């Protein structure tokens, strides 16, 4: 990876972060919504919950003969990936909290 591509990636990430902050700030100012990180985290949790419920529903449909095995595998795989993502985020939050607690006062 070259320095030019790294700087391009960093500038693209910064631009995306600024856009997300601006959109979240405008939405929270207009609707009185929570800060952007909290709303982003809530949306991810809701998405993970929805994919887990969809996987369960698709499994039940397969048992009753209304869904194919491929549909079940796709739904369960999506649910598994979203659960892994949420577990990784939880682990990072706990790790960050532990690091903060280890800091000397």
N, C-alpha and C positions, 0 to 999 in steps of 0.2 A: 504494500500500500504506500503510495507516495504522499508527500507532504501536501501537495495540491488537493488530492482527493480527501485527505483528512480534514483540511480546512474547509472544503466544500461541504463535507458531511456535517461539520460543526456549525457552519453558517445555516445550513438547511434545518438542523435540529433547533437552533436558536430561533429561526423564523417561525417554525411550527410551534414552539413553546410560547412565543410572543402572541401568535394568533390565538392559541388556546386560552391564554390568560385574558386576552382582550374579549374574546367571546364569553368566557365564564364571568368576567367582571361585568360585562353588559347585561348578561342574563341575571346575575345576582342583584345588580342594581335595579333592574326592571321588576324582578319578581321577589326580591328579598330571599334569594336562594343562598345556600351555604357556599363557602369558598370553593374554588375550582377543584382542588385536590380531593376534598371530601365528596363532592358530587361525582367526580371521576371514579373514585373508589366505590361509591354506592352503585354507580352504573355497572361497574365490573362485577360486583357481588350479585346484583340483580340478574345480569347476563349469565353468570355461572349457575345461579339457582334455576333460571329458565332452561338452560341446556341440560341440567341434571333431571329436571322434571320431564323434558321432552324425551330424554333417553329412557326414563322409566315408562312413560306413556307408550313409546314405540315398542318396548319390550312386551308390554301388556297386549298391544295390538298384535304382535307376532304370535303370542300364545293363543289368541282367539282366531288366528288365521287371516287377519286383515293387513298384515305388513310382511314384507319379504325379509329374508335374513340380511340382505345387503343394507336395507334401510335401518335395521336394528343395529348392525355393526357401525354404520356411519353415525347414528345418533349417540350410541354409547361411546364411540371414540371421541366425538366432539365434547361430550360430557366429561370424559376422562381428562382431556386436554385442558378444559376450563378449570377443573378441579386441581390439576397440577399447577396451573398458573396461579390460582388463588393460594395454594399451599406455599408456593415460592414467594409470593408477596408477603404472606404472613410471616414466613421465616425471616425475610429481610427486615420487616418491621420489628420483630422480636430481637434480632441481632443489633439493629440500630439502638433500640431501647437499652439493651445490655451494655453497649458501648458508652452510651450517655451515662448510665449508672456507674460505670467504672472510672469516669473522669474525676480527677481530684477537685475538691472545692477550694 
